Amino acid sequence: MADQIDYIEFPSRDRARSSAFFEAAFGWGITSYGPDYDGLEGAGIDGGIDQAQARVAATMAIIRTDDLDAAEARVRAAGGEITRAQFDFPGGRRFHFREPGGNELAVWVARTE
């Protein structure tokens, strides 16, 4: 289904320590996607730990959609502010936005190839 939260991202100053914590405390699996990003498995919702310099400052919910351009248009029309323009990542394409109350979220679409 489109337009549902299906991913959560945790910013981290130390990806390896954050990943080790979640693994030890909750038994979640960890999949490394490079030096700055780990995916979480078995957490009840897909998620990741982001150490990249351009990471967001707070935990971020990510909404999956079927049409990224249409979702961006709806976000703008509803008063959202785009904080990071659309970009590609290994699983698809996404953008970040801030809703009027100040929360930053992202919307993504899966790669169709």
N, C-alpha and C positions, 0 to 999 in steps of 0.2 A: 504494500500500500504506500502511496505517495504522501508526502507532507506529514511525516511522523518522526518524532525523535527516535533515532536508532543508534546513536553513538555519543559517547562522552569523552572529552579530552582533558587530561590533567596536565597543566604546565609544571615543569620541574627544573630546578637548578642542577639536579644530579639524577639523570634518568636511571642510571644503574642502581642507585640506592633506593629510588622510589619503586622501581620494578621489584627489587629484592624485598622491599617492605610488603607490597601487596601480595607477592607470592608467599612469603612466610606467614603473614597475618591472616590471609583469607584463602590461600591455596589456589589463587588464580594463576593460570598459565601465562607465559610471556613469550612473544615472538618479536625478535629484533628486526627492524627495518632500516638498519644503519646506525650510525653513531649518535643520532639525535632523536630517534623515535622507536618506541616499543609498543606493540599491540598487546591488549589484554584479552585473555580467553577465560570463559567460565565465570564472568562477573555478573551475569544476568542481563547485561546489555553490552554490546561491543564497545570497546574503548581503547584509548591509547595514552601514552605518557610522552610528552613533547618537551625536549630540551633545546630545540632550535632557538637561535637568537631572536627570530621573528615570532616566537610563540606569544599567545595571548597571556594576559596577566592573571586571569582567574579561570577556574574550571568552566568549560564551555560545552553546552549541549549542541548537537549537530543533527539537523533535520534532513531526511532523505526526500528527494523529489523526483518526479519523472521528467520535468522540463525546467532546467536551471534558469534560462532566460525569463520564462514566465514567472518563476518564483521570485527572481530579482525584481521584476516589474511590480509584483504585488507588494514586496517588502518596501520598495520606494514609495508606492502609492499610499501605503498605510503609515508613512512617516518614519520608516527606518532609514538609518544612515549607513551606507556601505563603508566598511572600515578596511576591507582588503578586496580588491577586484578579483574577478574570477581567475582561477589558476588551476593547472593540472597537478595531480599527484598520482601515485601508483594505482589507486583504485578508481579514479575518475576525475571529476572536476568540481570545484567548489568556490564559494565566496563567503566572506564574513560580513556581519552587519551588527549594528547596535540598535536595539529597540528604544522607543522614547523614554522608558524608565531607566536606561543605562546598561542593561545586560547585553553582553556580546554573545552572539550565536553564529552558527554557520549553516549553510544549506549546501547539499552535495547531490550529485547525480553519478550513478555508476557508469563506468566505461562500458560501451556497448560492443566493442570489437571482439 
